[in-house]
């Protein structure tokens, strides 16, 4: 799936839709995400850490 980058302050972000969040079992209200670069690609996964407060 190709996605556009969206301007956010002085950086850029990628919009992640609900379908992808559901496939990754990520609840954006309580979960954090982990990302890493591997072989010139961005890997996004659910973090074992939770949001505080």
QUIDA-V632478 format. One record per backbone hydrogen bond with DSSP energy under -0.5 kcal/mol. NH is the residue of the N-H (numbers start at 1). CO is the residue of the C=O. E is the energy in kcal/mol with one decimal. If there is no record, write none. Layout:
BEGIN
NH&CO&E, NH&CO&E
END
This chain:
BEGIN
6&13&-3.0, 8&11&-2.4, 11&8&-2.3, 13&6&-2.5, 15&4&-0.5, 17&15&-0.6, 21&17&-2.0, 22&18&-2.7, 23&19&-2.3, 24&20&-2.0, 25&22&-1.0, 26&21&-2.8, 27&25&-0.5, 28&26&-0.7, 30&27&-1.4, 31&27&-3.4, 32&49&-1.1, 34&45&-3.2, 36&43&-1.8, 38&41&-2.8, 41&38&-1.2, 43&36&-3.2, 43&41&-0.6, 44&42&-0.5, 45&34&-2.6, 47&32&-2.6, 51&30&-2.6
END
